[in-house]
């Protein structure tokens, strides 16, 4: 602030302003402290591999065996599925985690890794480290640490996927601790492709694995799903039952009838073949995929098999053989029926009848290759290999 004062100068009465030194008024302003640094998240971003998953898990849980094994932060941030039980049978609580992986090019559609921590040693062990475990709804449904064999200690169950360019095949792993090492007592087969349902039912030695799947892309051939049941037998889960879905394609209706024939259930087989003939609600896979008509050959084959099954029952097959000859629209089966009749009449034996029919069906020469022709008739894609051969047409059980 600057102040100006008047002073006298000389005798003329005039006044001149004399400036005084100026002073500056300093006003204090409040200062703000920098915001506190946020507490680092021990988990970090969702892991992309087993190493990152282990590091985050260990950082969050710490070294204490009394730490909460499944804190909410773990499930919310990483989408982890947790399981608890006593795998070692020592009375100490063990824990397991199914941790999804955020991979740029995953091996499966829902890649994950499985970790297990012993309540005694606190050591963390890894399963499916390459990310083959399944973190989908299906994988989460069976992920568990529970008794699956009736022996002391809980078993670690999880789902794994093996994927190709065309499809993914799934397997249930059931890891049992025998006191020195882990042993997989899950199904030892090649797994089930394209599954859409999986469940672990029951407990202990009465547990069952139920898997539904198997329907592939139409390019693979006519396929249908089935429910496969695995039960504990001889210390391992083994396939005990396969129940197929109802046929969508005529091909599968014939397959079902063939199964009855092969089991010597001839009356049921005849009924199944007859039900398939003329069933327009059943699709023709060859027609659907631009491979011509498949129905005439399958229906002609069914008529021939009806004739053979009728004879195998000890009944008069005349009418059935006549139908196979007159009504069949595939010439090879009409001729095969004639040859079957010839052998049956000459030797009064179904075996002899089939021998004559098979002899004709195996004809090669004079520009004809009947076995190759039959192989083409029964070529229903790579999902249905090996296909029938001419020797299967009249094969008796």
Helices and strands as residue ranges (DSSP letters): E 4-8, E 15-19, H 50-61, H 72-78, E 81-85, E 94-100, E 111-117, E 124-127, E 133-134, H 137-142, E 144-146, E 155-163, E 168-177, E 182-184, E 192-193, E 195-201, G 204-206, E 208-213, G 218-220, E 226-233, E 236-244, H 250-262, H 266-276, H 285-288, H 295-312, H 318-326, H 331-347, H 350-361, E 364-365, E 368-369, H 370-377, G 382-384, G 390-392
